[in-house]
Amino acid sequence: MTRILHTADWHLGKRLQEFSRIDEQKDVLEEIVEIADRENVDMVLLAGDVYDTYNPTHEAVDLFYKTLRKLSKSGTRPVVVISGNHDSTQFIEAPDPLARQLGILFYSKHDSVIPTGELTESLFISRSESGFIEISGGRFSNPIRIILAPYANEVLLKTYLGEGEREASFRDLMAAKWKNLADTYCDPNGINLFLGHFFFMNEGTKPEPEPESERPILHVGGTQALFTHLLPPQIQYAALGHLHRFHAVSQTPCPVVYASSPLSYSFSEADQQKQVVIIEAAAGRPVSYQPIPLTKGRPLHRKTFENLEKAVAWLQAHPYAFVELTYATDYAIDAATRKGLLGAHDGIVNLIPLIRSAGEGQNTGLQVEDLEKDMVTLFNMYYHSEKGQEPNAETLGLFKEIIGQNTET
């Protein structure tokens, strides 16, 4: 039986507004290393979004390489890493020639081919082509075959796959590519895996909500959602990254699993239990898998209060957390209340007034997501919350003059 650890979406270097998360990331990655050792895993899969930006900080890069070295146990445990939509493809693959000496494989471009031959003293890349590797030797009694699917937008994928494929749809391109690889290499005499960073869903069902920071992958030049039935039937487990909550999208044609990010990175992830996944696999048999909870890092909470004493008591009882606090008030949060709340806790990220003056039970307070709206829309919302009606044309025109907008429609 081969034991594999699946993790994803580290987002090294990510901040929560003005708060750095790097110390928490150091703690939780050390916890992942400890789990890998305790569970005696034979391989580690990292399914993309290694970094949070295309140009990560020196501290983030240093943490990444040191963690991979620990996970690889100096070359005795292979680690396979693909890029996600937050990663630079060139940056991820740059250290690959040196990393291979420690059994660490980076893959970020769909036309890349990892060279066959000796990986370490006991491990070998026995077969390889673009989008595929087979690892043999070491502790593996059967070869490990992995279809590699790093993130790329539709235009870039069609560039990789050639001029003749440009008329095919994105889903058709990927399904044909994966089918060809599986039919060529993935027989029942090895362990057949898929490692990808895309938005997968079951066709005809409501999709899983994306984290706030990940929504542009679909809506601003990103790829469309992929369907689980596009995965080849030979695949025994699909290790995914991109969605930050642990969950299995489907059990057919195999477990299609998002491992989760190691920390909660936005308040849409508040109160989520973060995980890594331990997979037990053997050739020609269904896999079993188990999530392992992660305990390090500050949890994120969304709380609503209308009483200062109760709010302060809760904040003092939960000092090691980040908080988005909504405070119900008739008009605005006065200076004394604001001082009392912020003085009770060093992790209040957002303090949001919930205005009650427009009528009992009517929620007219601004929410965090409203901050993306334009100024005129925000003014309309504010005016309605204060006056209980929409501003007239004269008032709206005056506001537009104040903010320097053209009043013509």
C-alpha positions in Angstrom: 0.0 0.0 0.0 1.3 3.4 -1.0 0.6 6.4 1.3 0.4 9.9 -0.3 -0.1 13.3 1.3 -2.2 15.8 -0.8 -2.0 19.5 0.0 -2.7 22.7 -1.9 -3.1 26.5 -2.0 -0.3 27.5 0.4 -0.4 31.1 -0.9 2.9 31.9 0.7 3.4 35.6 1.4 -0.4 36.3 1.5 -1.6 39.1 3.8 -5.0 39.7 5.4 -5.2 43.4 4.6 -2.4 45.0 6.8 -1.8 41.7 8.7 1.1 39.5 7.7 0.5 35.7 7.8 4.1 34.5 7.3 4.6 33.4 10.9 1.4 31.4 10.8 2.5 29.9 7.5 5.8 28.8 9.0 3.9 27.1 11.8 1.3 25.3 9.7 3.9 24.1 7.1 5.9 22.7 9.9 2.8 20.9 11.0 2.3 19.5 7.5 5.9 18.2 7.6 5.2 16.6 11.0 2.0 14.9 9.6 3.9 13.6 6.6 6.5 12.0 8.9 4.0 10.7 11.5 1.8 9.2 8.8 4.9 7.7 7.1 3.8 8.9 3.7 5.7 7.8 0.5 4.9 10.8 -1.6 3.6 14.4 -1.4 1.4 16.2 -4.0 1.1 20.0 -3.9 -1.7 21.1 -6.2 -0.9 24.7 -7.0 -1.0 28.2 -5.7 2.3 27.8 -4.0 2.7 31.6 -3.7 0.1 34.4 -3.5 1.7 36.6 -6.2 3.7 36.2 -9.4 6.6 38.0 -7.6 6.8 36.4 -4.1 8.9 37.9 -1.3 12.3 36.5 -0.4 10.8 35.3 2.9 8.0 33.4 1.1 10.5 31.7 -1.4 12.9 30.8 1.5 10.0 29.2 3.4 8.8 27.2 0.4 12.2 25.7 -0.4 13.1 24.9 3.2 9.7 23.2 3.6 10.0 21.1 0.4 13.5 19.9 1.5 12.0 18.7 4.8 9.0 17.0 3.0 11.4 15.3 0.6 13.4 13.9 3.5 16.6 14.7 1.6 15.5 12.9 -1.6 13.9 9.7 -0.2 10.3 10.9 -0.5 9.3 12.4 -3.9 7.4 15.7 -3.9 5.4 16.8 -7.0 4.4 20.4 -7.3 2.3 22.1 -10.0 1.5 25.8 -10.4 -1.8 27.5 -9.8 -3.4 30.7 -11.1 -1.5 32.8 -8.5 1.9 31.4 -9.6 4.3 32.5 -12.3 5.0 29.5 -14.5 8.6 30.5 -15.1 9.2 31.1 -11.4 7.8 27.7 -10.3 9.9 25.7 -12.9 13.1 27.7 -12.5 14.7 25.5 -9.7 13.6 22.2 -11.2 17.1 20.9 -12.4 18.5 21.3 -8.9 15.3 20.3 -7.0 15.2 16.9 -8.9 18.3 15.9 -7.0 16.2 15.9 -3.9 13.3 14.1 -5.5 11.3 17.3 -6.0 9.5 17.9 -9.3 8.1 21.2 -10.5 5.6 21.4 -13.3 3.9 24.6 -14.5 3.7 24.6 -18.3 1.5 22.2 -20.3 4.1 21.7 -23.0 7.0 20.9 -20.6 8.5 17.4 -20.5 10.3 16.2 -17.4 13.4 14.2 -18.5 13.4 10.5 -17.9 16.2 8.8 -16.0 17.5 8.7 -12.5 15.8 11.1 -10.1 17.7 10.2 -6.9 19.8 7.2 -6.0 16.7 5.0 -5.7 14.0 6.9 -7.7 13.5 7.0 -11.4 11.4 8.9 -13.9 10.6 5.8 -16.0 8.2 7.4 -18.5 7.4 11.0 -19.3 5.7 13.3 -21.8 4.0 16.7 -21.7 1.4 16.5 -18.9 2.5 13.1 -17.6 5.2 11.4 -15.4 5.7 7.9 -14.1 7.9 7.5 -11.0 9.4 4.1 -10.1 11.8 2.6 -7.5 12.3 3.6 -3.9 9.5 2.5 -1.7 7.1 2.0 -4.6 6.2 -1.6 -5.4 4.2 -0.3 -8.3 4.9 2.7 -10.6 3.2 5.9 -9.8 1.6 7.6 -12.9 0.5 11.2 -12.6 -1.4 13.3 -15.1 -0.2 16.8 -14.5 -2.7 19.7 -15.0 -1.3 23.0 -13.8 -3.5 26.1 -14.2 -3.4 27.9 -17.5 -6.1 30.1 -19.1 -7.8 29.0 -22.3 -5.7 31.1 -24.6 -2.5 29.8 -23.2 -3.6 26.2 -23.2 -4.5 26.4 -26.9 -1.0 27.9 -27.5 0.6 25.0 -25.8 -1.6 22.4 -27.6 -0.9 23.8 -31.1 -2.6 25.6 -34.0 -4.7 22.7 -35.0 -6.5 22.6 -31.7 -7.6 26.3 -31.6 -11.1 25.6 -32.7 -11.9 23.0 -30.1 -13.5 24.1 -26.8 -11.5 24.3 -23.7 -13.2 21.3 -22.1 -12.8 19.2 -25.3 -9.1 20.0 -25.4 -8.5 19.0 -21.8 -10.6 15.8 -22.0 -8.9 14.6 -25.2 -5.4 15.3 -23.8 -6.1 13.4 -20.5 -7.8 10.5 -22.3 -4.8 10.1 -24.6 -2.4 10.1 -21.7 -4.5 7.7 -19.6 -5.0 5.3 -22.5 -1.3 5.3 -23.3 0.2 4.9 -19.8 -2.4 4.2 -17.1 -3.0 0.4 -17.0 -4.0 -1.4 -13.8 -0.4 -2.4 -13.0 0.4 1.0 -11.5 -1.2 3.7 -9.3 -2.9 6.2 -11.6 -3.4 9.8 -10.2 -4.4 13.2 -11.4 -2.9 16.4 -10.0 -4.7 19.6 -11.1 -5.4 23.2 -10.3 -8.8 24.0 -11.9 -12.4 24.6 -10.9 -14.1 21.2 -11.1 -17.8 20.6 -10.7 -20.4 17.9 -11.6 -22.2 18.9 -14.8 -25.7 20.1 -14.1 -25.2 20.9 -10.4 -24.7 24.1 -8.5 -21.0 24.9 -8.3 -19.1 25.2 -5.1 -18.6 28.9 -4.2 -15.1 30.1 -4.8 -13.0 32.0 -2.2 -13.2 35.8 -2.6 -9.6 36.0 -3.8 -10.1 33.2 -6.4 -13.3 34.5 -8.2 -11.4 36.2 -11.0 -10.3 32.8 -12.3 -13.7 32.3 -13.9 -14.8 35.8 -14.5 -11.8 37.9 -15.6 -10.1 36.0 -18.5 -9.9 32.8 -16.6 -11.0 29.3 -17.7 -14.5 27.9 -17.5 -15.4 25.2 -15.1 -14.4 21.7 -15.9 -16.7 18.7 -15.3 -15.7 15.6 -13.3 -16.8 13.2 -16.0 -14.0 14.5 -18.2 -11.5 12.7 -16.0 -10.3 9.4 -17.5 -11.8 6.2 -15.9 -8.3 4.8 -15.2 -7.6 7.6 -12.6 -7.9 6.4 -9.0 -7.7 9.8 -7.3 -7.8 13.4 -8.5 -5.8 15.7 -6.2 -7.1 19.2 -6.8 -6.2 22.8 -5.8 -8.0 26.1 -6.2 -11.0 25.9 -3.9 -10.0 26.5 -0.3 -12.5 24.3 1.6 -11.8 20.6 2.0 -14.4 18.6 0.1 -14.9 15.8 -2.4 -16.6 17.2 -5.6 -17.4 13.6 -6.7 -16.7 10.0 -6.1 -16.9 9.1 -9.8 -15.0 8.2 -11.9 -12.8 8.4 -8.7 -12.6 10.6 -5.6 -12.2 14.2 -6.9 -10.9 16.0 -3.9 -9.9 19.6 -2.9 -7.5 19.3 0.1 -8.2 22.9 1.3 -5.7 25.7 2.0 -3.7 25.3 5.1 -5.0 28.6 6.6 -8.2 30.6 6.2 -7.2 33.5 3.9 -10.4 35.5 3.6 -13.6 35.9 5.7 -15.5 33.8 3.2 -13.5 31.0 4.8 -14.4 32.0 8.4 -14.7 29.0 10.7 -13.5 26.4 8.2 -11.5 23.5 9.4 -8.4 23.3 7.2 -7.0 19.9 6.3 -4.4 17.8 4.4 -5.5 14.5 2.9 -3.8 11.1 3.4 -4.4 8.7 0.5 -3.8 5.0 0.6 -3.5 3.5 -2.9 -2.6 0.2 -4.5 -2.5 -0.8 -8.2 -5.8 -1.8 -9.7 -7.9 -1.1 -6.6 -10.0 1.9 -5.4 -8.1 4.3 -3.1 -9.1 5.2 0.4 -8.5 8.7 1.8 -8.7 10.6 5.1 -8.6 14.3 5.9 -6.2 15.2 8.7 -7.1 18.5 10.5 -4.6 21.3 10.7 -4.4 23.2 14.0 -1.9 26.0 13.5 -2.6 29.6 12.6 -5.2 32.1 13.7 -8.8 31.2 12.9 -11.1 33.8 11.1 -14.5 34.6 12.6 -17.4 36.7 11.5 -19.4 38.0 14.6 -22.3 40.4 15.1 -23.0 42.3 18.3 -25.3 45.1 19.5 -23.9 45.4 23.0 -20.4 46.7 23.8 -20.0 44.6 27.0 -20.9 41.3 25.2 -18.6 42.2 22.3 -15.7 43.0 24.5 -16.2 39.8 26.5 -16.2 37.6 23.4 -13.1 39.4 21.9 -11.2 38.9 25.1 -12.1 35.2 25.2 -10.8 34.7 21.7 -7.5 36.6 21.5 -5.8 34.5 18.9 -8.0 35.1 15.9 -8.8 37.5 13.1 -12.3 39.0 13.4 -14.7 40.7 11.0 -17.0 42.4 13.6 -20.4 43.9 12.6 -21.8 46.2 15.3 -25.5 47.0 15.2 -26.2 50.7 16.0 -29.0 53.3 15.3 -26.7 55.8 13.5 -23.0 55.1 13.5 -20.3 53.5 15.7 -19.3 56.3 18.1 -15.7 57.0 19.0 -16.0 55.6 22.5 -17.5 52.3 21.3 -14.9 52.0 18.5 -12.1 52.6 20.9 -13.5 50.0 23.3 -13.8 47.4 20.6 -10.4 48.0 19.0 -8.7 48.2 22.4 -10.1 44.8 23.3 -8.5 42.8 20.5 -5.5 43.2 18.2 -7.0 41.1 15.3 -10.1 43.1 14.3 -9.7 43.4 10.5 -13.0 44.9 9.6 -15.4 46.8 11.9 -18.7 47.2 10.1 -21.7 49.3 11.3 -25.1 47.7 10.9 -27.5 50.7 10.8 -30.9 50.0 12.3 -32.6 53.4 11.8 -34.3 52.4 8.5 -36.8 50.1 10.3 -36.8 47.2 12.6 -35.5 44.0 11.1 -34.2 45.7 7.9 -30.5 45.2 7.3 -29.3 48.4 5.6 -25.7 48.4 6.8 -22.8 48.2 4.4 -21.1 44.9 4.0 -17.5 44.2 3.0 -18.5 43.1 -0.5 -20.3 46.5 -1.0 -16.9 48.3 -1.0 -16.4 47.1 -4.6 -19.4 49.1 -5.7 -19.1 52.6 -7.4 -19.5 55.8 -5.4 -22.9 56.7 -6.7 -24.3 53.2 -5.8 -22.8 53.5 -2.3 -24.3 57.0 -1.8 -27.7 55.7 -2.8 -27.4 52.9 -0.3 -26.3 55.3 2.4 -29.1 57.8 1.7 -31.7 55.1 1.7 -30.4 53.8 5.1 -30.6 57.3 6.6 -33.8 58.6 5.0 -35.7 55.5 4.1 -36.1 56.6 0.5 -34.0 57.1 -2.7 -32.3 60.5 -3.2 -34.0 62.8 -5.7 -32.4 63.9 -8.9 -31.2 67.3 -7.5 -29.5 65.6 -4.5 -27.9 63.0 -6.7 -26.7 65.6 -9.1 -25.1 67.6 -6.3 -23.4 64.5 -5.1 -22.0 63.8 -8.6 -20.7 67.3 -8.8 -19.0 67.0 -5.5 -17.1 63.8 -6.5 -16.3 65.3 -9.9 -18.5 63.0 -12.1 -20.4 64.2 -15.2 -24.1 64.7 -14.3 -25.3 63.9 -17.8 -26.9 60.5 -18.3 
